[in-house]
Amino acid sequence: MWHEYISAATLQEAKQVLAQRRETARVVAGATDLILELERGLRPGVSTLVDITRVPGLSEIALDGQGWVHMGPLVTHNHCAGSKLVRERALPLAQAAWEVGAPQIRNRGTVAGNLVTASPANDTISPLMALEAVLTLASTRGERRVALRDFYTGVRRTVLAPDELVTDVAFPALKAGQRGMFIKLALRRAQAVSVINVTVILDFGSAGGQTVQAAAVTLGSVAPVIIHAPEAEAYLAGRALTPEVIERAGELTAAAARPIDDVRAMADYRCAMVAVITRRALAALAAGREQGQLPEAPVMLWGPADGRPPALEKSLTHTAATPIVTRVNGREYTLSNAHPKTLLRLLREEAGLTGTKEGCAEGECGACEVILDGAAVMSCLVPAPRAHGAQIVTVEGLSRGDGLHPIQQAFVDEGAVQCGYCTPGFLMSGAKLLEERPHPGRDEILQALTGNLCRCTGYYKIIAAVEAAARAGAR
């Protein structure tokens, strides 16, 4: 899928490669979209991948002295959803990040990558547009700041030059009196693309009154790019959120939508649901219930390092002639034929560890789940060279010297297996959850398993097995 894979140790090295390779190079931060595009032949001219995932200091979220929140290019959706700063000062963004994929996807996918992919259905663009975000685009030529509203030129098209990468996503933190909410409508509860999404941010003034002073209403998946609903924004200003105002604002927001018919929904349905979702958001804000479905302490499946892998001491260049040296389940492997593959294929075809399964090969089913440098990931979406110098655990590595891991034993005892194809992924999620939270509640178990699909058991016995494993670990 690629000829050259460069793992950069510094941002400057990554910029130098982009300057040299330009259109033939792409940056790997999460690669959850890029890997699929390469496998499907959608990037025929790309021959070099520049991996920045182990450059230190790029996954920080910080508030500066002027009241702006800054996020580095390696801030993942889990970092964002779990950040106290983002939850308190940019709640709609935390809610949107939480709606992306499942824990394993959120451990790899980055907010910057979600912006650059430029799909109008991408969840984090809508709240960042409402927050008036500004991007810093950097290259060896220097830096430039571009408002997010000016970043997009069409569906999956941006002003990003071939030698540039996003190095900062910044926006003014919400002040006292400003409150917002993000709501997504999708065809299932997790691992789903937006049918529509709506972000509403209201300014009630520093005194925190009942009258809206200003409003931002942005819509996703209803136009070629994320759009505002300007008539609704103007209408809300100067009004209290009465039932009549909420009703009319929903109508005006729906009038701004310009959706199409596609496999997820008809245009008329999208317009109708824009009005419904906008009213729900406004009603929640009026009642002070904007927290919505975002858990107080989301399950991350990322271990004690908070999803931040160890930094590289020096840059690495992999070609077809370069072996990948990695440690899997405590054993070192030197693999010579895995360069152009995914981590899933490296494990199965080169390391001979076939417990990790290929189900969908696009991050949807969880059968290929492994632990990479402490975090749960979908191995079908990770480039194989990322394994060089990494620590990996597969389902074969769960068992202990004195017998099965408690989650494995519980699956046996509870009869939580039928065909067994999806079982490795469920075991990895369950084991990581118990490591993160030894005594999980039912909601936490459900959060941990959202990235794992089963078509045999109906899930009841699987959930019971995780509960049983937690009880066994407590004894």
C-alpha positions, 0 to 999 in steps of 0.5 A: 500500500505504500513504498516508504514509511517514516516514523518521525521523532520530531515535528521538524523532521515530518515537515521536511519529509512533506516538503520533499515528497509533497503530493506523494506523502500523507501524515499518519496521526490516527490513520483510521480513514487513511488506511481504508482509503489506501486499501481501496485504491483511493490514494493511488499517488501516495507512496510515503507515509509520515508517522508522527504518533510518537513525536512527544508533546503533540497530544496536549490540551491547554488553556492559554492566558488569553482564554483560548484552548489549544489542542495538538495534532495528536489529541485523540477523540478519547483525549478530548472526551476525557479532558476536564478542560474541554468538558468544562469549557467546550462541552459540545466538542467533548460530546462530539468526540465521544460520539466518534466510533468506539473506544478503540477508534477513539484511541487512534483517531485524532481531532485534527485528522477528523477536520482534515478528512473534511467529510460533512458528516464528521462529528467534531467539525460542527462544534469546532465551527460553532466555537470559531476554531482557528487552525495552525498549518505548518510547513518548512516555509513557516506557519499560517493561521486559518479560521475553520470556516475558511478551511473547507472548499467542498466535500473532502477538500480543504486549503491545506497545501501538500507540504503542510500539516495541522499543528494546532487547533485553537478556539476561545473557551466558553465563558460564564454565561455561555453554554452549548450542546452537540446532538447526533442522529445516527442509525445505531447507538455506536460506530455510526456515521451521522445522519445529521448532527447539530451544535447549539451554543448560546450566550446568556451574558455574564450575569447568566440570565434567561435571555439569549444574547447571541447564538451559534447553530451549526449543522453537519451532514446536511450540506457539502460542508458544515454550515451555520443556520444564520436566520435561527441564530439571529432569531434566538438573539434577544429572546428567552427559550420559551416553547414558542421560541424553541419551536420557531428556531427549529423551523428556521434551522431546518430551513438552512439545511441543504441535504441530499438523499443517500444510503443513510437517509432521504433529504426530507427526513434529514430536514425534518430531523434537523428541526427535531434535534435543534429543539431537543438541544434548545430544550435541554439548554433551557432546562440545564440538561446539556450534559446529555449522554456524555458519561461523567467518567468515560471508559477509555480502554487506554491504560495508565499512559492515557493513550500516549505511546513512548517517544522515539529516540530517532526517526525510522525509515521502513521500506520493503527491505527493512525488518520490523522488530516488535515485542508481542506478548512479551516475546521479540519478533523480527519480521521481514515481510510485513512492511506494506501490511496492516498490524492485523496482517502482520500478526496473523501472516508473519507472527503466526498469531491467528487468534486476532481475527479479520472480520470487517477489515474497516474498524467496525466489528472489533474482532481484530482488537489488540493492545498497542503500547497500552491502548486498545486499538483495531489492528486492521486500521494500524499500519504494520511499521507502527509495530516497530519498537512497540509493545503489543498484546494479543488474545494469546497473551491474556492467559497467565502462568497459572491458568486463564485470565479471569475474563477468559474463564468467565466466558467459559463458565457463562457460556458466552461463546457460540461461533467464537469468531468475535470472541478475541475482541470481546476478551481484549475489551473485557480484560482492558476494562477490568485493568482500567476499572476493576469493579465496572458498573453495567453502563461502563461494561456497555461502553467498553463493548461498543466496538465489538459486534456479535451476531450469535449470542445476543450479548447477554451472556457476554455482559454476564461474563464481564460481570462475573470476571469482575466479581472473580477479580474482587475475591 
